[in-house]
Amino acid sequence: FVLIESEILRQLKKVYKSNALKIYCIIRFCCYNKLTKKYDLRKKIELDYICEKMGLTESSRQQISPILDELQGANYIKRYKMKKMASNGEYQITYYEYEIVPFEEWRKARTPIEE
């Protein structure tokens, strides 16, 4: 289960198609901290993992990136580009870490939707 504040869920449903909602839920699930019982972890999440959990093929990775850009731009998630040196030291590996934007910070960035 993934708990989502009702305002966030309404906004996601109004603005985005189902894939954006699924991606947000997957990231939220991965960022849950069992110790604090909050969505406050910053986690490395591979695009292949997101595709797998959504039932998409690895070739669908190109469809996921623009959605992640939109979710970040709309202040639902934070995405950090990270680099580390390969074990052989010959090249850098680039990956992303994700974090859920806290509800109050998300709320400050927009006006709530009235039903």
C-alpha positions as CSV (number, residue, x, y, z in Angstrom):
1,F,0.0,0.0,0.0
2,V,1.0,3.6,-0.6
3,L,-0.7,6.4,1.2
4,I,-1.2,9.6,-0.8
5,E,-2.7,12.8,0.5
6,S,-6.1,13.4,-1.1
7,E,-5.1,16.8,-2.5
8,I,-2.0,15.3,-4.3
9,L,-4.1,12.4,-5.6
10,R,-6.8,14.8,-7.0
11,Q,-4.2,16.9,-8.6
12,L,-2.3,14.0,-10.2
13,K,-5.6,12.5,-11.6
14,K,-6.7,15.9,-13.0
15,V,-3.4,16.8,-14.7
16,Y,-1.7,13.6,-15.7
17,K,-2.5,10.3,-17.3
18,S,-2.3,7.0,-15.4
19,N,1.4,6.4,-16.1
20,A,2.4,9.5,-14.1
21,L,0.3,8.4,-11.2
22,K,1.8,4.9,-11.3
23,I,5.4,6.3,-11.5
24,Y,4.6,8.6,-8.5
25,C,3.3,5.7,-6.5
26,I,6.3,3.5,-7.3
27,I,8.7,6.3,-6.2
28,R,6.7,7.0,-3.1
29,F,6.7,3.3,-2.2
30,C,10.5,3.1,-2.6
31,C,11.0,6.3,-0.5
32,Y,9.0,5.0,2.5
33,N,11.1,4.9,5.7
34,K,9.9,2.1,8.0
35,L,11.7,3.6,11.0
36,T,10.2,7.0,10.8
37,K,6.9,5.9,9.1
38,K,7.3,8.7,6.6
39,Y,8.2,9.1,3.0
40,D,11.5,10.7,3.7
41,L,14.1,8.5,2.2
42,R,16.3,9.5,-0.8
43,K,16.6,6.4,-2.9
44,K,18.4,5.3,-6.1
45,I,15.7,3.9,-8.4
46,E,16.5,2.5,-11.8
47,L,14.3,3.2,-14.8
48,D,14.3,-0.6,-15.5
49,Y,12.7,-1.1,-12.0
50,I,10.0,1.4,-12.7
51,C,9.2,-0.2,-16.1
52,E,9.1,-3.6,-14.5
53,K,6.7,-2.6,-11.8
54,M,4.5,-0.9,-14.4
55,G,4.5,-4.0,-16.6
56,L,6.4,-2.2,-19.4
57,T,9.3,-3.4,-21.4
58,E,12.8,-2.0,-21.0
59,S,12.3,-0.3,-24.4
60,S,9.7,1.9,-22.7
61,R,12.4,3.7,-20.7
62,Q,12.2,6.6,-23.1
63,Q,8.5,7.1,-22.2
64,I,9.3,7.3,-18.5
65,S,12.0,10.0,-18.5
66,P,9.6,12.9,-19.7
67,I,7.1,11.9,-17.1
68,L,9.8,12.1,-14.4
69,D,10.8,15.5,-15.7
70,E,7.2,16.7,-15.4
71,L,6.8,15.3,-11.9
72,Q,10.0,17.0,-10.8
73,G,9.0,20.3,-12.5
74,A,5.6,20.2,-10.8
75,N,7.3,19.7,-7.5
76,Y,6.0,16.2,-6.7
77,I,9.4,14.6,-6.6
78,K,13.0,15.7,-6.3
79,R,15.5,14.1,-8.6
80,Y,19.3,14.2,-8.0
81,K,21.8,13.3,-10.7
82,M,24.6,11.4,-9.2
83,K,27.9,10.1,-10.6
84,K,30.3,7.5,-9.4
85,M,33.4,6.0,-10.9
86,A,33.2,2.5,-12.3
87,S,35.0,-0.2,-10.4
88,N,37.7,-0.3,-13.1
89,G,38.1,3.5,-12.8
90,E,37.8,4.0,-16.6
91,Y,34.5,5.9,-16.7
92,Q,31.8,7.5,-14.7
93,I,28.4,5.9,-14.1
94,T,25.5,8.3,-13.9
95,Y,22.3,7.5,-12.0
96,Y,19.5,9.3,-10.3
97,E,18.3,9.3,-6.7
98,Y,14.7,10.3,-5.9
99,E,12.9,11.9,-3.0
100,I,9.2,12.7,-2.4
101,V,8.5,16.4,-1.9
102,P,6.9,16.8,1.6
103,F,3.2,17.6,1.5
104,E,3.5,21.1,3.0
105,E,6.2,22.0,0.5
106,W,4.1,20.6,-2.3
107,R,1.1,22.6,-1.1
108,K,3.0,25.9,-0.9
109,A,3.8,25.5,-4.6
110,R,0.1,25.5,-5.7
111,T,-3.5,26.3,-4.9
112,P,-5.6,23.3,-3.8
113,I,-8.2,22.0,-6.2
114,E,-11.8,22.7,-5.3
115,E,-14.3,19.9,-6.1
